[in-house]
């Protein structure tokens, strides 16, 4: 479950970063 949570956070951070760039 920790791994999935980490992956979810990483995905959210990536999406947020992309949105900020665009």
Backbone bond lengths (Angstrom), bond angles and torsions (degrees), N, CA, C in turn:
res aa  C-N    CA-C-N  psi(-1)  N-CA   C-N-CA  omega(-1)  CA-C   N-CA-C  phi
1 X - - - 1.472 - - 1.535 109.83 -
2 X 1.326 116.69 -35.45 1.460 119.40 179.33 1.521 110.25 -62.45
3 X 1.333 115.70 -39.79 1.469 119.75 -178.63 1.523 110.09 -64.33
4 X 1.334 116.13 -44.39 1.463 119.69 -179.71 1.521 110.27 -62.95
5 X 1.322 116.08 -40.34 1.471 120.37 -179.85 1.523 109.55 -63.11
6 X 1.326 116.33 -42.24 1.466 120.86 -179.71 1.526 109.95 -63.65
7 X 1.334 115.86 -41.90 1.469 120.16 179.81 1.528 109.73 -65.04
8 X 1.322 116.86 -40.15 1.459 120.67 -179.49 1.533 109.77 -63.99
9 X 1.336 116.33 -42.97 1.460 120.22 179.88 1.517 109.95 -64.91
10 X 1.322 116.83 -41.45 1.466 121.16 -179.57 1.523 109.34 -62.65
11 X 1.325 116.88 -42.25 1.465 120.75 -179.10 1.528 109.90 -64.87
12 X 1.323 116.15 -43.68 1.465 120.33 -179.61 1.522 110.15 -63.48
13 X 1.343 116.59 -42.83 1.460 120.60 -179.78 1.521 110.07 -63.82
14 X 1.323 116.91 -40.13 1.469 120.67 -179.53 1.523 110.16 -64.82
15 X 1.330 116.10 -45.24 1.467 119.76 -179.44 1.523 110.29 -62.67
16 X 1.326 115.78 -43.18 1.468 120.07 -179.73 1.512 110.06 -62.88
17 X 1.323 115.99 -42.45 1.469 120.37 -179.74 1.526 110.11 -62.40
18 X 1.326 116.08 -43.52 1.469 120.36 179.87 1.526 110.07 -63.14
19 X 1.324 116.72 -40.96 1.460 120.04 -179.05 1.523 110.07 -65.04
20 X 1.331 116.59 -38.55 1.464 120.44 -179.59 1.524 110.13 -65.91
21 X 1.331 116.58 -38.71 1.468 120.67 -179.73 1.529 109.14 -65.75
22 X 1.331 115.81 -45.75 1.452 120.11 -178.48 1.531 109.78 -75.68
